[in-house]
C-alpha cells in the first residue's frame, strides 16, 4: 500500500490519521481527529485546503477523492469518493457521496447530503437532505468562503511553528 505524502508546508494534527495513497499539498491543513483513508483509490488534498476536526475522507475502488485548491471542509463532514473543486466550502456535518462533484466556489450547507453522482454547479448554494441548489451565490458569500480558507492557512502556519511541523499523525 502506498504511504501518505505531506508537503513540508502543510499541517497535519498529531491525532489525524492518514492511510494509503493520500497526498496533502502545500499549506493545506488536516485538523484534529480527521481520518483520511485511501486504500482503494487516491485522496488528494489541494494547496491551501483545510479539512477541519473530525472529518472523514474515504475512497472506494475507482472512486478517488479530490479536494481542489483553497477548499474548506467543515467539522465532522464526510467526503466519500467525491470531487470538490477549487474554492468550494463543505459545511459542518455535510456528507458528499461517491461520484458527486461540488463545483468551483460552490457551498454545501451544514448537514446537507450530496447524494451519489450529484453535481452541484459552480458558485451555487446547496442545502438539505438530499442537497438541492437553492440559489446562486452572491459576492458576499464568495468573500466569506475565501476568508475562511485564508484564516485556516494562517492558523495552520501558527500550529506548524508551535508544534514543529505537526505531522506526527502521518
Secondary structure, 3 states (H helix, E strand, C coil): CCCCEECCCCEECCCCEEEEEEEECCCCEECCCCEEEEEEEEEEECCCCEECCCCEEECECCECEEECCCCEECCCCEEECCEECCCCEECCCCEECCCCEECCCCEECCCCEECCCCEECCCEEEECECCEEEEECCHHHHHHHHHHHHHHHHHHHHHHHHCCCCCCCC
